[in-house]
Amino acid sequence: MDTTDAGARGNVGEVDDAGRVGNVGSAGKLGDVVRELTLADGEVAFYHQYGYLPLPGFVEPAAVEALRTETLDVLEANGVSRASLERASGVGDKLRQCSAYVAGSVLDDLINCPATLAVASRLVDGRAVRYLPFTAVKAGGGGGTFHLHQDNSYTRHDPAMGSINIWVALDDMTPDNGCLQIVPRSHLGEQLQARGSDDGDSHRQVDVDPATALPLRMRAGDAVAFSRWTVHGSGPNHTDRPRVAYALQYHREDVRWLDAQTGEWHLLTDTPRTNTEPVATLDHRTP
């Protein structure tokens, strides 16, 4: 697709020849892990118009390697070795996800620091509450395609635009290693009909033309924010090393979730879907 409409939006940034988006916002003082970003009104408007917002340089450069190491440590503590991540086990080996993280760690800071929460709060137009943080690691050697989907196809949130995903690149991201792909403006309208993935696994997908998806080339430390209605996915990782990222999900205080078994809606702040408090040490649960 033509990337100019997704990039040329004033101070949101221009798309360069490599498909990367330039700087957004203005940075305040540097924190230990996350820069303090002040989002302009135009950037918030871009997010609501296109369903996503690039956040270049979201993570302080000095913290990137520590976050990457800790992300792999989390998986290793849960039975996924670094060696196993060098080559995918098969087409179903799409993404290694685990939500455990240690109190006082750099991941704890990334997830819960005021700078991260401020960006989430600004984009959901209200105080953001932690929902579900998790590792987003795609194995090398052909780590599989994650078909285009909406996050709201898994657990229904209402209002969907009251929840957000801030996806943080901890490696340079390119189409070769399975970078994130986003369909601009796909959040407009309503919940799309989802079905089981073409791979026959537990994942969901929506029937949206893949040619409309924009590959997001990112540098390690960049992030992108998108809504639960924004259609996104990723291709296979053809490199010989894992593609490491971390996903941060938040919701506004008034957001409800649908219990698919009972058909009842619950306020997330009253009845959280998961326990995402930090732990003292990592255990050996399978991610």
Contacts in CASP RR format, 6 or more apart in sequence:
PFRMAT RR
TARGET T0000
AUTHOR 0000-0000-0000
METHOD contacts of the structure
MODEL  1
MDTTDAGARGNVGEVDDAGRVGNVGSAGKLGDVVRELTLADGEVAFYHQY
GYLPLPGFVEPAAVEALRTETLDVLEANGVSRASLERASGVGDKLRQCSA
YVAGSVLDDLINCPATLAVASRLVDGRAVRYLPFTAVKAGGGGGTFHLHQ
DNSYTRHDPAMGSINIWVALDDMTPDNGCLQIVPRSHLGEQLQARGSDDG
DSHRQVDVDPATALPLRMRAGDAVAFSRWTVHGSGPNHTDRPRVAYALQY
HREDVRWLDAQTGEWHLLTDTPRTNTEPVATLDHRTP
1 184 0 8 1.000
1 211 0 8 1.000
1 212 0 8 1.000
1 213 0 8 1.000
1 214 0 8 1.000
3 15 0 8 1.000
3 19 0 8 1.000
3 214 0 8 1.000
4 15 0 8 1.000
5 184 0 8 1.000
6 15 0 8 1.000
6 21 0 8 1.000
6 50 0 8 1.000
6 184 0 8 1.000
6 214 0 8 1.000
7 13 0 8 1.000
7 14 0 8 1.000
7 15 0 8 1.000
7 21 0 8 1.000
8 14 0 8 1.000
8 15 0 8 1.000
9 42 0 8 1.000
9 46 0 8 1.000
10 42 0 8 1.000
11 24 0 8 1.000
11 25 0 8 1.000
11 40 0 8 1.000
11 42 0 8 1.000
11 43 0 8 1.000
12 21 0 8 1.000
12 24 0 8 1.000
12 42 0 8 1.000
12 43 0 8 1.000
12 46 0 8 1.000
12 53 0 8 1.000
12 54 0 8 1.000
13 21 0 8 1.000
13 22 0 8 1.000
13 23 0 8 1.000
13 24 0 8 1.000
13 54 0 8 1.000
14 21 0 8 1.000
14 22 0 8 1.000
15 21 0 8 1.000
15 22 0 8 1.000
16 22 0 8 1.000
18 217 0 8 1.000
19 215 0 8 1.000
19 217 0 8 1.000
20 56 0 8 1.000
20 217 0 8 1.000
20 218 0 8 1.000
20 219 0 8 1.000
21 54 0 8 1.000
21 56 0 8 1.000
21 216 0 8 1.000
22 54 0 8 1.000
22 56 0 8 1.000
23 56 0 8 1.000
23 57 0 8 1.000
24 37 0 8 1.000
24 39 0 8 1.000
24 43 0 8 1.000
24 53 0 8 1.000
24 54 0 8 1.000
24 55 0 8 1.000
24 56 0 8 1.000
25 37 0 8 1.000
25 38 0 8 1.000
25 39 0 8 1.000
25 40 0 8 1.000
25 43 0 8 1.000
26 37 0 8 1.000
26 38 0 8 1.000
26 40 0 8 1.000
27 35 0 8 1.000
27 36 0 8 1.000
27 37 0 8 1.000
27 38 0 8 1.000
28 35 0 8 1.000
28 36 0 8 1.000
28 37 0 8 1.000
28 38 0 8 1.000
29 36 0 8 1.000
30 36 0 8 1.000
30 60 0 8 1.000
31 60 0 8 1.000
31 113 0 8 1.000
31 115 0 8 1.000
32 60 0 8 1.000
32 63 0 8 1.000
32 106 0 8 1.000
32 109 0 8 1.000
32 113 0 8 1.000
33 59 0 8 1.000
33 60 0 8 1.000
33 63 0 8 1.000
33 67 0 8 1.000
33 106 0 8 1.000
33 109 0 8 1.000
33 110 0 8 1.000
33 113 0 8 1.000
34 58 0 8 1.000
34 59 0 8 1.000
34 60 0 8 1.000
34 63 0 8 1.000
34 109 0 8 1.000
34 110 0 8 1.000
34 113 0 8 1.000
34 115 0 8 1.000
34 116 0 8 1.000
35 57 0 8 1.000
35 58 0 8 1.000
35 59 0 8 1.000
35 60 0 8 1.000
35 115 0 8 1.000
36 115 0 8 1.000
36 118 0 8 1.000
37 55 0 8 1.000
37 58 0 8 1.000
37 115 0 8 1.000
37 118 0 8 1.000
37 119 0 8 1.000
39 53 0 8 1.000
39 119 0 8 1.000
39 122 0 8 1.000
39 123 0 8 1.000
43 53 0 8 1.000
44 53 0 8 1.000
44 122 0 8 1.000
44 123 0 8 1.000
46 53 0 8 1.000
47 53 0 8 1.000
47 123 0 8 1.000
47 225 0 8 1.000
48 161 0 8 1.000
49 185 0 8 1.000
50 184 0 8 1.000
50 185 0 8 1.000
51 182 0 8 1.000
51 184 0 8 1.000
51 185 0 8 1.000
51 186 0 8 1.000
51 187 0 8 1.000
51 226 0 8 1.000
51 227 0 8 1.000
51 229 0 8 1.000
51 230 0 8 1.000
52 182 0 8 1.000
52 184 0 8 1.000
52 224 0 8 1.000
52 225 0 8 1.000
52 226 0 8 1.000
52 227 0 8 1.000
52 230 0 8 1.000
52 232 0 8 1.000
53 123 0 8 1.000
53 224 0 8 1.000
53 225 0 8 1.000
53 226 0 8 1.000
54 216 0 8 1.000
54 218 0 8 1.000
54 222 0 8 1.000
54 223 0 8 1.000
54 224 0 8 1.000
55 119 0 8 1.000
55 166 0 8 1.000
55 222 0 8 1.000
55 223 0 8 1.000
55 224 0 8 1.000
55 225 0 8 1.000
56 218 0 8 1.000
56 219 0 8 1.000
56 222 0 8 1.000
57 219 0 8 1.000
57 221 0 8 1.000
57 222 0 8 1.000
57 223 0 8 1.000
58 119 0 8 1.000
58 166 0 8 1.000
58 168 0 8 1.000
58 221 0 8 1.000
58 222 0 8 1.000
58 223 0 8 1.000
59 67 0 8 1.000
59 110 0 8 1.000
59 168 0 8 1.000
59 170 0 8 1.000
59 220 0 8 1.000
59 221 0 8 1.000
59 222 0 8 1.000
59 223 0 8 1.000
61 221 0 8 1.000
63 106 0 8 1.000
63 110 0 8 1.000
64 170 0 8 1.000
64 220 0 8 1.000
64 221 0 8 1.000
66 106 0 8 1.000
67 106 0 8 1.000
67 107 0 8 1.000
67 110 0 8 1.000
67 168 0 8 1.000
67 170 0 8 1.000
67 246 0 8 1.000
68 170 0 8 1.000
68 171 0 8 1.000
68 220 0 8 1.000
68 244 0 8 1.000
70 101 0 8 1.000
70 105 0 8 1.000
70 106 0 8 1.000
70 107 0 8 1.000
71 107 0 8 1.000
71 135 0 8 1.000
71 137 0 8 1.000
71 170 0 8 1.000
71 244 0 8 1.000
71 246 0 8 1.000
72 82 0 8 1.000
72 85 0 8 1.000
72 137 0 8 1.000
72 242 0 8 1.000
72 244 0 8 1.000
73 282 0 8 1.000
74 98 0 8 1.000
74 100 0 8 1.000
74 101 0 8 1.000
74 107 0 8 1.000
74 135 0 8 1.000
74 282 0 8 1.000
75 85 0 8 1.000
75 96 0 8 1.000
75 98 0 8 1.000
75 135 0 8 1.000
75 137 0 8 1.000
75 287 0 8 1.000
76 82 0 8 1.000
77 100 0 8 1.000
77 282 0 8 1.000
77 283 0 8 1.000
77 284 0 8 1.000
78 98 0 8 1.000
78 100 0 8 1.000
78 282 0 8 1.000
78 283 0 8 1.000
78 284 0 8 1.000
78 285 0 8 1.000
78 286 0 8 1.000
78 287 0 8 1.000
79 284 0 8 1.000
79 286 0 8 1.000
79 287 0 8 1.000
80 96 0 8 1.000
80 98 0 8 1.000
80 287 0 8 1.000
82 242 0 8 1.000
84 139 0 8 1.000
85 96 0 8 1.000
85 137 0 8 1.000
85 139 0 8 1.000
85 140 0 8 1.000
85 241 0 8 1.000
85 242 0 8 1.000
86 139 0 8 1.000
86 140 0 8 1.000
86 141 0 8 1.000
86 240 0 8 1.000
86 241 0 8 1.000
86 242 0 8 1.000
87 139 0 8 1.000
87 140 0 8 1.000
87 141 0 8 1.000
87 142 0 8 1.000
87 240 0 8 1.000
88 138 0 8 1.000
88 139 0 8 1.000
88 140 0 8 1.000
88 141 0 8 1.000
88 142 0 8 1.000
88 143 0 8 1.000
88 144 0 8 1.000
88 236 0 8 1.000
88 237 0 8 1.000
89 139 0 8 1.000
90 142 0 8 1.000
90 143 0 8 1.000
90 144 0 8 1.000
91 144 0 8 1.000
91 145 0 8 1.000
91 199 0 8 1.000
92 144 0 8 1.000
92 199 0 8 1.000
92 201 0 8 1.000
93 139 0 8 1.000
93 142 0 8 1.000
93 143 0 8 1.000
93 144 0 8 1.000
94 138 0 8 1.000
94 143 0 8 1.000
94 144 0 8 1.000
94 145 0 8 1.000
94 146 0 8 1.000
94 199 0 8 1.000
94 201 0 8 1.000
94 203 0 8 1.000
95 136 0 8 1.000
95 137 0 8 1.000
95 138 0 8 1.000
95 146 0 8 1.000
96 135 0 8 1.000
96 137 0 8 1.000
96 138 0 8 1.000
96 139 0 8 1.000
96 287 0 8 1.000
97 134 0 8 1.000
97 135 0 8 1.000
97 136 0 8 1.000
97 137 0 8 1.000
97 287 0 8 1.000
98 134 0 8 1.000
98 135 0 8 1.000
98 285 0 8 1.000
98 287 0 8 1.000
99 132 0 8 1.000
99 133 0 8 1.000
99 134 0 8 1.000
99 135 0 8 1.000
99 274 0 8 1.000
99 276 0 8 1.000
100 279 0 8 1.000
100 282 0 8 1.000
100 283 0 8 1.000
100 285 0 8 1.000
101 107 0 8 1.000
101 108 0 8 1.000
101 111 0 8 1.000
101 133 0 8 1.000
101 278 0 8 1.000
101 279 0 8 1.000
102 108 0 8 1.000
102 278 0 8 1.000
102 279 0 8 1.000
102 280 0 8 1.000
102 281 0 8 1.000
102 282 0 8 1.000
103 278 0 8 1.000
103 279 0 8 1.000
103 280 0 8 1.000
104 278 0 8 1.000
105 278 0 8 1.000
107 133 0 8 1.000
107 246 0 8 1.000
108 278 0 8 1.000
110 116 0 8 1.000
110 168 0 8 1.000
110 246 0 8 1.000
110 248 0 8 1.000
111 130 0 8 1.000
111 133 0 8 1.000
111 248 0 8 1.000
112 130 0 8 1.000
112 278 0 8 1.000
116 166 0 8 1.000
116 248 0 8 1.000
117 128 0 8 1.000
117 250 0 8 1.000
119 166 0 8 1.000
119 225 0 8 1.000
120 128 0 8 1.000
120 164 0 8 1.000
120 166 0 8 1.000
120 225 0 8 1.000
120 248 0 8 1.000
120 250 0 8 1.000
121 127 0 8 1.000
121 128 0 8 1.000
123 164 0 8 1.000
123 225 0 8 1.000
124 161 0 8 1.000
124 162 0 8 1.000
124 163 0 8 1.000
124 164 0 8 1.000
124 250 0 8 1.000
124 251 0 8 1.000
124 252 0 8 1.000
125 162 0 8 1.000
125 252 0 8 1.000
126 252 0 8 1.000
126 253 0 8 1.000
127 252 0 8 1.000
127 253 0 8 1.000
128 164 0 8 1.000
128 250 0 8 1.000
128 251 0 8 1.000
128 252 0 8 1.000
129 250 0 8 1.000
129 251 0 8 1.000
129 252 0 8 1.000
129 253 0 8 1.000
129 268 0 8 1.000
129 269 0 8 1.000
130 249 0 8 1.000
130 250 0 8 1.000
130 276 0 8 1.000
131 163 0 8 1.000
131 249 0 8 1.000
131 250 0 8 1.000
131 251 0 8 1.000
131 268 0 8 1.000
131 273 0 8 1.000
131 276 0 8 1.000
132 247 0 8 1.000
132 249 0 8 1.000
132 273 0 8 1.000
132 274 0 8 1.000
132 276 0 8 1.000
133 246 0 8 1.000
133 247 0 8 1.000
133 248 0 8 1.000
133 249 0 8 1.000
133 276 0 8 1.000
134 246 0 8 1.000
134 247 0 8 1.000
134 249 0 8 1.000
135 244 0 8 1.000
135 245 0 8 1.000
135 246 0 8 1.000
135 247 0 8 1.000
135 287 0 8 1.000
136 167 0 8 1.000
136 244 0 8 1.000
136 245 0 8 1.000
136 246 0 8 1.000
136 247 0 8 1.000
137 242 0 8 1.000
137 243 0 8 1.000
137 244 0 8 1.000
137 245 0 8 1.000
138 144 0 8 1.000
138 146 0 8 1.000
138 177 0 8 1.000
138 178 0 8 1.000
138 234 0 8 1.000
138 236 0 8 1.000
138 237 0 8 1.000
138 242 0 8 1.000
138 243 0 8 1.000
139 237 0 8 1.000
139 242 0 8 1.000
140 177 0 8 1.000
140 237 0 8 1.000
140 238 0 8 1.000
140 239 0 8 1.000
140 240 0 8 1.000
140 241 0 8 1.000
140 242 0 8 1.000
140 243 0 8 1.000
141 237 0 8 1.000
141 238 0 8 1.000
141 239 0 8 1.000
141 240 0 8 1.000
142 236 0 8 1.000
142 237 0 8 1.000
142 238 0 8 1.000
143 236 0 8 1.000
143 237 0 8 1.000
144 235 0 8 1.000
144 236 0 8 1.000
144 237 0 8 1.000
145 199 0 8 1.000
145 234 0 8 1.000
145 235 0 8 1.000
145 236 0 8 1.000
146 203 0 8 1.000
146 233 0 8 1.000
146 234 0 8 1.000
146 235 0 8 1.000
147 197 0 8 1.000
147 198 0 8 1.000
147 199 0 8 1.000
147 203 0 8 1.000
147 204 0 8 1.000
147 205 0 8 1.000
147 233 0 8 1.000
148 181 0 8 1.000
148 183 0 8 1.000
148 205 0 8 1.000
148 206 0 8 1.000
148 208 0 8 1.000
148 210 0 8 1.000
148 213 0 8 1.000
148 231 0 8 1.000
148 232 0 8 1.000
148 233 0 8 1.000
149 194 0 8 1.000
149 203 0 8 1.000
149 204 0 8 1.000
149 205 0 8 1.000
149 206 0 8 1.000
149 231 0 8 1.000
149 232 0 8 1.000
149 233 0 8 1.000
150 186 0 8 1.000
150 191 0 8 1.000
150 192 0 8 1.000
150 194 0 8 1.000
150 206 0 8 1.000
150 228 0 8 1.000
150 229 0 8 1.000
150 230 0 8 1.000
150 231 0 8 1.000
150 232 0 8 1.000
151 163 0 8 1.000
151 165 0 8 1.000
151 228 0 8 1.000
151 230 0 8 1.000
151 249 0 8 1.000
152 160 0 8 1.000
152 163 0 8 1.000
152 191 0 8 1.000
152 228 0 8 1.000
152 229 0 8 1.000
153 191 0 8 1.000
153 192 0 8 1.000
153 194 0 8 1.000
153 204 0 8 1.000
153 206 0 8 1.000
154 204 0 8 1.000
155 257 0 8 1.000
155 258 0 8 1.000
155 260 0 8 1.000
155 273 0 8 1.000
156 191 0 8 1.000
156 257 0 8 1.000
156 258 0 8 1.000
156 260 0 8 1.000
157 163 0 8 1.000
157 228 0 8 1.000
157 251 0 8 1.000
157 255 0 8 1.000
157 256 0 8 1.000
157 257 0 8 1.000
157 258 0 8 1.000
157 268 0 8 1.000
158 255 0 8 1.000
158 256 0 8 1.000
158 257 0 8 1.000
158 258 0 8 1.000
158 265 0 8 1.000
159 254 0 8 1.000
159 255 0 8 1.000
160 187 0 8 1.000
160 191 0 8 1.000
160 227 0 8 1.000
160 228 0 8 1.000
160 229 0 8 1.000
161 187 0 8 1.000
161 227 0 8 1.000
161 228 0 8 1.000
161 229 0 8 1.000
162 227 0 8 1.000
162 228 0 8 1.000
162 251 0 8 1.000
162 252 0 8 1.000
162 254 0 8 1.000
162 255 0 8 1.000
163 227 0 8 1.000
163 228 0 8 1.000
163 249 0 8 1.000
163 250 0 8 1.000
163 251 0 8 1.000
163 252 0 8 1.000
163 255 0 8 1.000
164 225 0 8 1.000
164 226 0 8 1.000
164 227 0 8 1.000
164 228 0 8 1.000
164 249 0 8 1.000
164 250 0 8 1.000
164 251 0 8 1.000
165 225 0 8 1.000
165 226 0 8 1.000
165 227 0 8 1.000
165 228 0 8 1.000
165 247 0 8 1.000
165 248 0 8 1.000
165 249 0 8 1.000
166 223 0 8 1.000
166 224 0 8 1.000
166 225 0 8 1.000
166 247 0 8 1.000
166 248 0 8 1.000
166 249 0 8 1.000
166 250 0 8 1.000
167 180 0 8 1.000
167 223 0 8 1.000
167 224 0 8 1.000
167 225 0 8 1.000
167 226 0 8 1.000
167 245 0 8 1.000
167 246 0 8 1.000
167 247 0 8 1.000
167 248 0 8 1.000
168 221 0 8 1.000
168 222 0 8 1.000
168 223 0 8 1.000
168 245 0 8 1.000
168 246 0 8 1.000
168 247 0 8 1.000
168 248 0 8 1.000
169 218 0 8 1.000
169 219 0 8 1.000
169 220 0 8 1.000
169 221 0 8 1.000
169 222 0 8 1.000
169 223 0 8 1.000
169 245 0 8 1.000
170 220 0 8 1.000
170 221 0 8 1.000
170 244 0 8 1.000
170 245 0 8 1.000
170 246 0 8 1.000
171 177 0 8 1.000
171 220 0 8 1.000
171 241 0 8 1.000
171 242 0 8 1.000
171 243 0 8 1.000
171 244 0 8 1.000
171 245 0 8 1.000
172 218 0 8 1.000
172 219 0 8 1.000
172 220 0 8 1.000
173 179 0 8 1.000
173 180 0 8 1.000
173 216 0 8 1.000
173 217 0 8 1.000
173 218 0 8 1.000
173 219 0 8 1.000
173 222 0 8 1.000
173 243 0 8 1.000
173 245 0 8 1.000
174 215 0 8 1.000
174 217 0 8 1.000
175 215 0 8 1.000
175 217 0 8 1.000
175 235 0 8 1.000
176 237 0 8 1.000
176 238 0 8 1.000
176 239 0 8 1.000
177 237 0 8 1.000
177 238 0 8 1.000
177 239 0 8 1.000
177 241 0 8 1.000
177 243 0 8 1.000
178 234 0 8 1.000
178 235 0 8 1.000
178 236 0 8 1.000
178 237 0 8 1.000
178 238 0 8 1.000
178 243 0 8 1.000
179 215 0 8 1.000
179 216 0 8 1.000
179 217 0 8 1.000
179 218 0 8 1.000
179 234 0 8 1.000
179 235 0 8 1.000
179 243 0 8 1.000
180 215 0 8 1.000
180 216 0 8 1.000
180 218 0 8 1.000
180 224 0 8 1.000
180 232 0 8 1.000
180 233 0 8 1.000
180 234 0 8 1.000
180 245 0 8 1.000
181 210 0 8 1.000
181 213 0 8 1.000
181 214 0 8 1.000
181 215 0 8 1.000
181 216 0 8 1.000
181 232 0 8 1.000
181 233 0 8 1.000
181 234 0 8 1.000
181 235 0 8 1.000
182 213 0 8 1.000
182 214 0 8 1.000
182 216 0 8 1.000
182 224 0 8 1.000
182 226 0 8 1.000
182 230 0 8 1.000
182 231 0 8 1.000
182 232 0 8 1.000
182 233 0 8 1.000
183 208 0 8 1.000
183 212 0 8 1.000
183 213 0 8 1.000
183 214 0 8 1.000
183 230 0 8 1.000
183 231 0 8 1.000
183 232 0 8 1.000
184 212 0 8 1.000
184 214 0 8 1.000
186 208 0 8 1.000
186 212 0 8 1.000
186 229 0 8 1.000
186 230 0 8 1.000
186 231 0 8 1.000
187 226 0 8 1.000
187 227 0 8 1.000
187 229 0 8 1.000
187 230 0 8 1.000
187 231 0 8 1.000
189 229 0 8 1.000
191 229 0 8 1.000
192 206 0 8 1.000
192 208 0 8 1.000
192 231 0 8 1.000
193 206 0 8 1.000
193 207 0 8 1.000
194 204 0 8 1.000
194 205 0 8 1.000
194 206 0 8 1.000
195 204 0 8 1.000
195 205 0 8 1.000
195 206 0 8 1.000
195 207 0 8 1.000
196 203 0 8 1.000
196 204 0 8 1.000
196 205 0 8 1.000
197 203 0 8 1.000
197 204 0 8 1.000
197 205 0 8 1.000
198 205 0 8 1.000
206 231 0 8 1.000
208 231 0 8 1.000
213 231 0 8 1.000
213 232 0 8 1.000
213 233 0 8 1.000
216 224 0 8 1.000
218 224 0 8 1.000
226 232 0 8 1.000
237 243 0 8 1.000
251 268 0 8 1.000
253 269 0 8 1.000
254 267 0 8 1.000
255 267 0 8 1.000
255 268 0 8 1.000
256 265 0 8 1.000
256 266 0 8 1.000
256 267 0 8 1.000
256 268 0 8 1.000
257 265 0 8 1.000
257 266 0 8 1.000
257 268 0 8 1.000
257 271 0 8 1.000
257 273 0 8 1.000
258 264 0 8 1.000
258 265 0 8 1.000
259 265 0 8 1.000
259 266 0 8 1.000
END
